[in-house]
Amino acid sequence: MRSTTRARRALAAFAASALLLTGTLSAASAAHAAPAPATITRMAALGDSITQAAMTCSSLTSCPTNSWSTGSTTSVNSHLQRLRAAGATGLVNVFNDAKSGAGSSALPAQAQMAAGQGAQYVTIEIGAIDACTRTVAQMTTVDAFRTNVQSALSTLAASAAAPEIFVASIPSLQRLYDINRSSLSARLAWSLLGTCQSMLANPSSSATADVQRRTLVQQRVTDFNKVLEAACAATAKCRFDGYAVANYAFVKSDISTRDYFHPSLSGQATLANITWAKTQWVS
């Protein structure tokens, strides 16, 4: 009899706990539901030369009109264009605050800028420059990267506009090396431009030291992506891309033939497509 009573009590307690948990999860989900696109009138993009769409124009400069985030080029079909198509017809205040060559240390200031602009939707793509240095020893430490990212996200979360935030993962630098290491043009460009030497130095070498160096760089990228995921998860109204960019097996046509490093115009379109699918308004 006592065993039966205890069993009933245990079952009742379990049911109550399950009900409480369900209610908590439902409330959290409702609290983080994306607002109607029509309510978004201000948008900002933070990051580096990827978001500035460097190397997608005729010159070796930035070309933000081709950006995966805030670009207006029809073939790219950026987040901006997709939001407008979804109903954000009043989205006319658009700011690309990303800077070519910016590492995570520049992100807090960019976040301050976006907060001052009253951005209601903010995209972030950062980290490649932190791993792309002259040597492995010069790469940004994981702790420093974490501090920079957390600071920026805290600034955005505390801003008056309380923006929806989207954080894209960092693309694979190892993949970038692998698909073009046999290209003479790519190897020449990497050398002449001094591009991402921590990964791309001595591209023809299969020496143990060079293989290990590349492995260390890619591991740092992986560590950075874990920081982005965790920091976003701890921030209100923040959505991480679930490693969509990091895991995407991009092809040669996705890479600009001007420097064999930055996304090409079609690469920007690819970025827009795979990241939009992970935003608050889709997934």
Secondary structure, DSSP 8 states (H G I E B T S, - for coil): -HHHHHHHHHHHHHHHHHHHHHHHHHHHHHHT----GGG--EEEEEESTTTTTTTSSSSSS--GGG-TTT---TTT--HHHHHHHTT-TT--EEEE---TT--GGGHHHHHHHHHHTT-SEEEEE--HHHH-SSSGGGS--HHHHHHHHHHHHHHHHHSTT--EEEEE----HHHHHHHHTT-HHHHHHHHHHTTTHHHHSSTT---HHHHHHHHHHHHHHHHHHHHHHHHHHTSTTEEE-TTHHHH----GGGB-TTTSSSB-HHHHHHHHHHHHTTSTTT-
